[in-house]
Amino acid sequence: MANKWEPIQDLPQDSNALTDGELSPLLQFWNDQRADLQNSGVLGQFSERLGREWSIETGQIEGVYNIDRGITQTLIERGINADLIPSAPGEKPPELVAEIIRDHLEVLEGLFQFVKGDRPLSKSYIHELHAALLRHQESTVAMDQFGNLSNVRLIKGRYKERPNNPKRENGTIHEYCPTEHVESEMDRLLTMHEQHKTSGVPIEIEAAWMHHRFAQIHPYQDGNGRVARALASLSFIKEGWFPIVVTRDDRVRYIDALEVADEGELRSLVSLFVDVQKRALFQATQAAADVQQVHTVDEAIAALKRVMAGPAKGLDPSVWLKAKDNADRLMQVAEKRLAEIITSLKAEIGKTAGVSFTSSSSGAPFSIGIKLPYAPNRENYARNQTLSISGERDWYVHVEAHAIGSKFRGLIGIQTIFVGAGIESASEEPFQVNYAEPYPNIERRFRVWLEDSLVNALTLWRKSL
């Protein structure tokens, strides 16, 4: 057995150590921007697009249907329409796929209504979520005591009546909560959840804990992943954040994070949820430029008027300049660290390897060739620190900071790039700087991020030799 079921565990005493605290000041930043985006008339459109993406991807990563990326983007842009979904042999009919996605979308809209109603989370509401998410699914695959698989009628809004322990490719079994313990485990889940709310557990930790512990219980015959992501989204929505959109591109990292959490380490899932929220935030701040489409001269003039009118009343753009000051200080940290690395490289390998090392604070923005989760804006802010390696050929380790979004709103991204035969990102995720987070916190996070990125960059250099 690959994973033997155990009763769910509460958060550890030092649970705040599971997060670096980045998300809380980002919420202040987002709240500052929200009114401006609402005033521009595009926040509603962005929210609709994000909702459609959530509704498609929550089924896509479970294999409920298979929609390619191009069709997915069309559905996000134009709405959930069966006529836009092509028929394919062995796949569900487009009409059924569209109905399933609409079910997901209706559940998401219901989450927002649930928050407005200020209802406590209960087993009955979770049953409602399950029944609504699986409204158009009539059967599922189940395994009997002899390991034989068969299609069985799906019971919606009620706990499972038989084991749902999946067999992995290597033949081992992942054991979920036995049917006789589901009721009591769900009671414990909700009791601990209420205690966490009272004690002020950070939202990214609570959402990850709720998702993982619910998945450990696996209380329904099918649809548990979709319910878990709905519950995680509900936690974030209550705090003013976005629904948690885990896409097919996140799937490997997502599954890995859940498996690590099975071993008692929740940090990877917390980190994933933070990155997903940051991605949505980047997209939202870009919304004013990207979301609103204009088709007539009058619409174009109206859009120009909104942009030129500037930020919403009461929002002082001078506050945003603190982000630039913070980024300037971080780039000084990067400059000093690159100088230290050059000293070590010269001492250890410079003479024997026939290579030389220099640093500079100018040069081309190498990240032009890197796919970023936002639109870099180098006109409003751009800083570069480069470690140059010269030998039989040249290599570069490049740390670049740039504003995020076509209109500067106090958000800056930093990326580490390795340039050899090609251009590669050495950062797992861009680092984010804003005006709301105290600088000591930012620098603490940045030093960890920078070290990881530089290790990756030097490893890429070694592999290129």
Secondary structure, 3 states (H helix, E strand, C coil): CCECCCCCCCCCCCHHHHCCCCHHHHHHHHHHHHHHHHHHCCHHHHHHHHHHHHHHHHHHCCCCCCCCHHHHHHHHHHCCCHHHCCCCCCCCCHHHHHHHHHHHHHHHHHHHHHHHHCCCCCHHHHHHHHHHHCCCCCEEEEECCCCCEEEEECCCCCCCCCCCCCECCCCCEECCCCHHHHHHHHHHHHHHHHHHHHHCCCHHHHHHHHHHHHHHHCCCCCCHHHHHHHHHHHHHHHCCCCCCCCCHHHHHHHHHHHHHHHCCCCHHHHHHHHHHHHHHHHHHHCHHHHCCCCCCHHHHHHHHHHHHCCCCCCCCHHHHHHHHHHHHHHHHHHHHHHHHHHHHHHHHHHHHHCCEEEEECCCCCHHHHCCCCCCEEEEEEEEEEEEEEECCCEEEEEEEEEEECCCCCCEEEEEEEEECCCEEECCCCCEEEECCCCHHHHHHHHHHHHHHHHHHHHHHHHHHC
